[in-house]
Amino acid sequence: MSIWHWLIVLVIVVLVFGTKRLGNVGKDLGEAVKGFKKGLQDDDDKKPSGQLPDERRDNGSTTSQRDDEHTPR
């Protein structure tokens, strides 16, 4: 399709919908894209640091205590 085809389509769309409605659609689309990008950036900020806490440090148990817990009786 040539540029003239696209210009004719654009003129018909403007005549059917009007410039005000097209402006509102463009504004809504722009806000949606901004919100999507912000959502992606927020997800990146919430990613874990890549290091899990060590269980032995968290609950204060030692390795020998852990081995005793798992020994069958």
Backbone as a chain_set.jsonl record, in Angstrom:
{"seq": "MSIWHWLIVLVIVVLVFGTKRLGNVGKDLGEAVKGFKKGLQDDDDKKPSGQLPDERRDNGSTTSQRDDEHTPR", "coords": {"N": [[0.848, -1.186, 0.0], [0.474, 2.206, -0.761], [1.544, 5.53, 0.268], [-0.564, 7.202, -0.237], [-2.848, 5.619, -0.009], [-2.847, 5.158, 2.759], [-3.206, 7.776, 3.684], [-5.798, 8.344, 2.765], [-7.258, 6.429, 4.211], [-6.752, 7.417, 6.791], [-8.057, 9.926, 6.681], [-10.715, 9.087, 6.365], [-11.113, 7.721, 8.795], [-10.827, 9.843, 10.617], [-13.023, 11.391, 9.85], [-15.132, 9.662, 10.505], [-14.845, 9.059, 13.281], [-14.058, 11.467, 14.523], [-11.976, 14.159, 15.694], [-11.748, 14.675, 18.424], [-12.516, 12.326, 19.799], [-10.572, 10.573, 18.814], [-8.302, 11.778, 19.864], [-8.73, 11.347, 22.594], [-8.587, 8.562, 22.664], [-5.932, 8.177, 21.901], [-4.651, 9.405, 24.065], [-5.474, 7.764, 26.209], [-4.312, 5.357, 25.419], [-1.594, 6.046, 25.54], [-1.309, 6.495, 28.322], [-1.819, 3.937, 29.233], [0.379, 2.523, 28.231], [2.453, 3.792, 29.616], [1.774, 3.052, 32.25], [2.11, 0.294, 32.04], [4.887, 0.103, 31.562], [5.817, 1.186, 33.973], [4.886, -0.728, 35.728], [6.475, -2.903, 34.985], [8.981, -1.977, 35.782], [8.582, -1.777, 38.544], [8.319, -4.473, 39.214], [10.923, -5.335, 38.743], [12.258, -4.065, 40.812], [11.381, -5.491, 42.998], [12.604, -7.932, 42.948], [14.324, -10.728, 44.375], [17.384, -10.59, 46.284], [19.107, -12.556, 45.54], [20.4, -14.156, 47.323], [19.856, -16.518, 49.717], [18.813, -16.729, 53.135], [20.853, -18.261, 55.636], [19.921, -21.219, 57.182], [20.963, -22.284, 59.527], [21.99, -20.122, 60.871], [19.717, -18.667, 61.357], [17.964, -20.104, 63.134], [19.572, -20.769, 65.235], [20.591, -23.329, 65.753], [23.077, -25.944, 65.86], [25.307, -27.828, 63.737], [25.696, -30.426, 64.77], [23.447, -30.757, 66.375], [21.491, -30.799, 64.445], [22.102, -33.156, 63.038], [21.491, -35.03, 64.969], [18.755, -34.762, 65.12], [17.834, -35.919, 62.776], [18.496, -38.571, 62.968], [17.505, -41.92, 62.936], [15.434, -43.586, 65.381]], "CA": [[0.0, 0.0, 0.0], [1.266, 3.43, -0.862], [1.24, 6.572, 1.257], [-1.881, 7.778, -0.558], [-3.847, 4.736, 0.586], [-2.873, 5.418, 4.2], [-3.799, 9.095, 3.907], [-7.238, 8.219, 2.559], [-7.771, 5.707, 5.379], [-6.689, 8.344, 7.924], [-9.126, 10.921, 6.512], [-11.995, 8.42, 6.634], [-11.183, 7.461, 10.233], [-11.067, 11.128, 11.278], [-14.403, 11.785, 9.565], [-16.062, 8.782, 11.202], [-14.723, 9.137, 14.736], [-13.839, 12.824, 14.995], [-10.649, 14.382, 16.268], [-11.789, 14.642, 19.889], [-12.516, 10.928, 20.239], [-9.256, 10.001, 18.495], [-7.362, 12.323, 20.848], [-8.94, 10.638, 23.861], [-8.076, 7.19, 22.5], [-4.469, 8.279, 21.94], [-4.244, 9.721, 25.441], [-5.672, 6.557, 27.009], [-3.301, 4.384, 25.012], [-0.315, 6.499, 26.095], [-1.315, 6.247, 29.767], [-1.725, 2.49, 29.436], [1.769, 2.123, 27.969], [3.25, 4.275, 30.756], [1.471, 2.196, 33.388], [2.74, -1.004, 31.795], [6.329, 0.251, 31.784], [6.034, 1.381, 35.407], [4.682, -2.037, 36.344], [7.663, -3.72, 34.735], [10.067, -1.46, 36.618], [8.279, -2.136, 39.921], [8.634, -5.89, 39.375], [12.374, -5.458, 38.817], [12.684, -3.607, 42.134], [10.973, -6.455, 44.004], [13.319, -9.193, 42.77], [15.167, -11.051, 45.525], [18.789, -10.215, 46.132], [19.861, -13.673, 44.992], [21.046, -14.901, 48.385], [18.906, -16.961, 50.714], [19.408, -16.745, 54.473], [21.355, -19.547, 56.106], [19.015, -21.71, 58.218], [21.68, -22.499, 60.781], [22.136, -18.838, 61.567], [18.41, -18.141, 61.72], [17.329, -20.734, 64.288], [20.562, -20.923, 66.295], [21.009, -24.707, 65.969], [24.384, -26.285, 65.322], [25.294, -28.971, 62.833], [25.552, -31.664, 65.536], [22.053, -30.846, 66.785], [20.718, -31.157, 63.258], [22.345, -34.558, 62.742], [20.754, -35.814, 65.977], [17.325, -34.683, 64.827], [17.526, -36.757, 61.632], [18.921, -39.925, 63.238], [16.336, -42.755, 63.302], [15.487, -44.119, 66.749]], "C": [[0.889, 1.244, 0.0], [0.829, 4.426, 0.215], [-0.139, 7.177, 1.013], [-3.006, 6.914, 0.009], [-3.988, 5.013, 2.081], [-3.479, 6.78, 4.517], [-5.319, 9.062, 3.743], [-7.89, 7.499, 3.74], [-7.798, 6.628, 6.595], [-7.805, 9.381, 7.843], [-10.485, 10.298, 6.826], [-12.169, 8.161, 8.128], [-11.473, 8.751, 10.991], [-12.503, 11.577, 11.048], [-15.407, 10.939, 10.356], [-16.024, 9.014, 12.709], [-14.576, 10.557, 15.266], [-12.506, 12.96, 15.694], [-10.656, 14.29, 17.789], [-11.722, 13.2, 20.395], [-11.173, 10.267, 19.95], [-8.19, 10.503, 19.465], [-7.482, 11.624, 22.188], [-8.405, 9.213, 23.793], [-6.544, 7.202, 22.561], [-3.951, 8.542, 23.338], [-4.374, 8.487, 26.335], [-4.627, 5.494, 26.682], [-1.927, 4.754, 25.576], [-0.22, 6.249, 27.588], [-1.193, 4.758, 30.069], [-0.297, 2.002, 29.234], [2.667, 2.576, 29.115], [3.026, 3.413, 31.992], [2.109, 0.824, 33.255], [4.235, -0.937, 32.056], [6.638, 0.417, 33.261], [5.862, 0.064, 36.15], [5.87, -2.95, 36.143], [8.826, -3.268, 35.609], [9.825, -1.811, 38.075], [8.591, -3.598, 40.185], [10.133, -6.103, 39.478], [12.883, -5.045, 40.189], [12.386, -4.645, 43.213], [11.678, -7.793, 43.867], [14.18, -9.464, 43.999], [16.627, -10.75, 45.229], [19.643, -11.353, 45.607], [20.553, -14.506, 46.045], [20.004, -15.244, 49.435], [19.57, -16.964, 52.079], [19.816, -18.159, 54.863], [20.488, -20.001, 57.277], [19.716, -21.872, 59.566], [21.846, -21.215, 61.555], [20.792, -18.339, 62.073], [17.85, -18.781, 62.984], [18.317, -21.052, 65.406], [21.015, -22.345, 66.533], [22.38, -24.939, 65.357], [24.253, -27.505, 64.439], [25.089, -30.269, 63.601], [24.118, -31.831, 66.016], [21.186, -31.272, 65.606], [20.891, -32.633, 62.936], [21.58, -35.445, 63.707], [19.265, -35.831, 65.651], [16.931, -35.671, 63.71], [17.932, -38.207, 61.836], [17.705, -40.766, 63.616], [16.518, -43.362, 64.675], [15.109, -45.556, 66.796]], "O": [[1.914, 1.303, 0.679], [-0.121, 4.19, 0.962], [-0.804, 7.613, 1.953], [-4.019, 7.447, 0.463], [-5.098, 5.092, 2.606], [-4.191, 6.924, 5.512], [-6.039, 9.695, 4.514], [-8.95, 7.91, 4.214], [-8.768, 6.619, 7.352], [-8.435, 9.679, 8.857], [-11.315, 10.924, 7.486], [-13.257, 8.362, 8.669], [-12.285, 8.751, 11.917], [-13.137, 12.095, 11.967], [-16.421, 11.458, 10.822], [-17.073, 9.15, 13.34], [-14.961, 10.807, 16.409], [-11.97, 11.987, 16.224], [-9.664, 13.868, 18.382], [-10.959, 12.894, 21.311], [-10.688, 9.479, 20.761], [-7.287, 9.759, 19.846], [-6.48, 11.339, 22.844], [-7.833, 8.717, 24.763], [-5.936, 6.34, 23.196], [-2.939, 7.978, 23.753], [-3.478, 8.201, 27.129], [-4.122, 4.814, 27.575], [-1.185, 3.885, 26.033], [0.83, 5.836, 28.08], [-0.545, 4.363, 31.039], [0.182, 1.156, 29.989], [3.547, 1.829, 29.543], [3.975, 3.08, 32.702], [2.59, 0.256, 34.236], [4.793, -1.824, 32.702], [7.613, -0.147, 33.757], [6.602, -0.228, 37.09], [6.233, -3.7, 37.05], [9.575, -4.1, 36.12], [10.78, -2.118, 38.789], [9.077, -3.939, 41.263], [10.578, -6.971, 40.229], [13.851, -5.624, 40.682], [13.067, -4.679, 44.238], [11.367, -8.717, 44.619], [14.709, -8.53, 44.601], [17.043, -10.667, 44.074], [20.803, -11.133, 45.26], [21.233, -15.475, 45.707], [19.346, -14.357, 49.979], [20.778, -17.182, 52.172], [19.182, -19.133, 54.455], [20.329, -19.267, 58.252], [19.124, -21.624, 60.616], [21.842, -21.229, 62.786], [20.726, -17.663, 63.099], [17.308, -18.074, 63.834], [17.906, -21.568, 66.445], [21.785, -22.565, 67.468], [22.795, -24.221, 64.447], [23.201, -28.142, 64.4], [24.367, -31.144, 63.123], [23.62, -32.956, 66.058], [20.238, -32.038, 65.781], [19.916, -33.302, 62.593], [21.074, -36.497, 63.316], [18.592, -36.833, 65.893], [15.816, -36.193, 63.71], [17.724, -39.017, 60.933], [16.948, -40.387, 64.509], [17.647, -43.625, 65.09], [15.102, -46.158, 67.87]]}, "num_chains": 1, "name": "protein.A"}
